[in-house]
Amino acid sequence: MWIYEKRLQYPVKITKTCPKTAQLIISQYGGPDGELSASMRYLAQRYTMPVKTVGGLLTDIGREEYCHHRGNMIKSQKKSGRDGS
């Protein structure tokens, strides 16, 4: 069993806006060549694979692409000084 708590893992304190950082974040989320788009393509294609092992491989690749996406987001937050420290 699990309990859902709607809270952030790390506190976020945005003191000023930065259009360049916002543009980077948007491109990583919704850009056609972003990590999130690649991840979603792999994860969606896994359901059409007739061989289960290939579907498992696509799951692993999609998960890895998603981790790249998360890593890029963390780097951009640290670079802009919004990493919560």
N, C-alpha and C positions, 0 to 999 in steps of 0.2 A: 504494500500500500504506500501511497505517497501523498504529500500535501503540497499544494501549489501556493507559493508565497510570491506575490507580485512585487518584487524588489530587485534592484540591480546588484550584481555581484560586487561591483566597485562603485563607490560614490562618484557622481559626475557633477562637476561644477564648471559651467561655461560662463566665463567672465566677459568675453567679447567674441564677436563673430569674425570669421575669416573666409571670404568667398573662395580663395584658392583651395583651402582645405575642403570646403564643401563640394567644390567641383571634383576633387580627387575622390572623395567618398562616393559621390553620385556615380562617377564613372566606374568605380569598383563594384557598386551594387547593380546598376542597371545597364552598364555599357555592354555592347554586343560581344566584346572580347574580354570582358571581366571574368574574374575567377568564379563569381557566383553564377554567371550564365553558363560557363563550362560545366560547373558542378551540376546544375539542374539538367543540362543536356545528358550527361552521363547517367544520372539517376533516373531520368525519364526513359532512356533507351534500355535500361536493364530489364524492363517488363516485357519487351518485345523479343528478347533472346530465347530461342528454342532450347538452348543448352544451359542448364542451371549454373554450371561453373563459369560460363562467360558472363552471365548475369551477376554472379558474385564478384567477378573481376571488375565489372563496370561500377558496382557498388563501392568497391575499394578505391577505384580511381576517382569517383565522384566525391567520396569522403575526403580524399587527399586534396582535391581541388578546393573543396570548402575550407579545409584547414589553411590553404594558401590565402584564401580570401580573408579569413580571420586574422592571419598573420599580417597581411597588408593593412588591415584596419587598425591593428594595435600599433604598428609602426607609424602610421600617419597620426594617430592620437599622441604618441610620445613625441614625435617630431614637432607637432604644433603646441605642445605643452599641456595637453588635455588628458593626460594619463591618470589623473586622480592623485598624483603625488605632489 
